[in-house]
Amino acid sequence: MDGLRGMMLGSLAQMDEAAVHTWAAKQCYIALGNFMTAAALVGIDTCPMEGFVREKFDEILDLSAQGLTAVVCCPAGYRAADDKYASMAKIRWDKSAVVEHRA
Ligand SMILES: Cc1cc2nc3c(=O)[nH]c(=O)nc-3n(C[C@H](O)[C@H](O)[C@H](O)COP(=O)(O)O)c2cc1C
């Protein structure tokens, strides 16, 4: 892993703090996507959320002291039998609108 580690640290060293944060947040969203898919496969619902008060999450979870900050939160749990939203139609872009195939 030394080669990969050196490449990653070399790239990060050239970025300012805001760019590092943006990069790290994107890495987090890769994990989030995998988490949501894996959870769905075992029958667990998830609810990805932004729009929360980041500073409060950092404080409550003691993230700042660890040099961390929240970028997204994702509750997970078993679906309630009376969840009226569960049976609503899903709203999704057509695959052709979000996936481009090149020969
Ligand atoms: C408090 C709250 C905040 C949310 N914030 C976001 C958000 O920032 N971005 C987003 O894409 N969805 C957000 N959602 C939407 C849900 O996580 C979820 O994607 C949405 O209910 C549609 O899911 P579905 O199409 O799989 O049923 C939020 C939902 C709640 C309840």
The ligand as an SDF file (V2000), in Angstrom:
LIG
                    3D

 31 33  0  0  0  0  0  0  0  0999 V2000
  -34.8750   15.5170    7.3430 C   0  0  0  0  0  0  0  0  0  0  0  0
  -34.5790   14.9700    5.9630 C   0  0  0  0  0  0  0  0  0  0  0  0
  -33.5260   15.5070    5.2510 C   0  0  0  0  0  0  0  0  0  0  0  0
  -33.2310   15.0420    3.9680 C   0  0  0  0  0  0  0  0  0  0  0  0
  -32.1990   15.5780    3.2830 N   0  0  0  0  0  0  0  0  0  0  0  0
  -31.9030   15.1190    2.0440 C   0  0  0  0  0  0  0  0  0  0  0  0
  -30.8300   15.6660    1.3040 C   0  0  0  0  0  0  0  0  0  0  0  0
  -30.1320   16.5450    1.7670 O   0  0  0  0  0  0  0  0  0  0  0  0
  -30.5860   15.1910    0.0730 N   0  0  0  0  0  0  0  0  0  0  0  0
  -31.3550   14.1900   -0.4840 C   0  0  0  0  0  0  0  0  0  0  0  0
  -31.0790   13.7920   -1.6140 O   0  0  0  0  0  0  0  0  0  0  0  0
  -32.3680   13.6640    0.1980 N   0  0  0  0  0  0  0  0  0  0  0  0
  -32.6760   14.0940    1.4360 C   0  0  0  0  0  0  0  0  0  0  0  0
  -33.7150   13.5660    2.1200 N   0  0  0  0  0  0  0  0  0  0  0  0
  -34.5630   12.6040    1.3880 C   0  0  0  0  0  0  0  0  0  0  0  0
  -34.4590   11.1830    1.8200 C   0  0  0  0  0  0  0  0  0  0  0  0
  -33.2910   10.7820    2.4450 O   0  0  0  0  0  0  0  0  0  0  0  0
  -34.7660   10.2010    0.6670 C   0  0  0  0  0  0  0  0  0  0  0  0
  -33.7720   10.2700   -0.2980 O   0  0  0  0  0  0  0  0  0  0  0  0
  -36.0980   10.5010    0.0970 C   0  0  0  0  0  0  0  0  0  0  0  0
  -37.0450   10.3100    1.1060 O   0  0  0  0  0  0  0  0  0  0  0  0
  -36.4360    9.6600   -1.1590 C   0  0  0  0  0  0  0  0  0  0  0  0
  -36.1360    8.3270   -0.9830 O   0  0  0  0  0  0  0  0  0  0  0  0
  -36.7270    7.2350   -1.9850 P   0  0  0  0  0  0  0  0  0  0  0  0
  -36.8730    7.8740   -3.3220 O   0  0  0  0  0  0  0  0  0  0  0  0
  -35.7390    6.1240   -1.9750 O   0  0  0  0  0  0  0  0  0  0  0  0
  -38.0380    6.8090   -1.4000 O   0  0  0  0  0  0  0  0  0  0  0  0
  -34.0170   14.0020    3.4020 C   0  0  0  0  0  0  0  0  0  0  0  0
  -35.0580   13.4620    4.1460 C   0  0  0  0  0  0  0  0  0  0  0  0
  -35.3370   13.9260    5.4040 C   0  0  0  0  0  0  0  0  0  0  0  0
  -36.4660   13.2940    6.1890 C   0  0  0  0  0  0  0  0  0  0  0  0
  1  2  1  0
  2  3  1  0
  2 30  2  0
  3  4  2  0
  4  5  1  0
  4 28  1  0
  5  6  2  0
  6  7  1  0
  6 13  1  0
  7  8  2  0
  7  9  1  0
  9 10  1  0
 10 11  2  0
 10 12  1  0
 12 13  2  0
 13 14  1  0
 14 15  1  0
 14 28  1  0
 15 16  1  0
 16 17  1  0
 16 18  1  0
 18 19  1  0
 18 20  1  0
 20 21  1  0
 20 22  1  0
 22 23  1  0
 23 24  1  0
 24 25  2  0
 24 26  1  0
 24 27  1  0
 28 29  2  0
 29 30  1  0
 30 31  1  0
M  END
$$$$
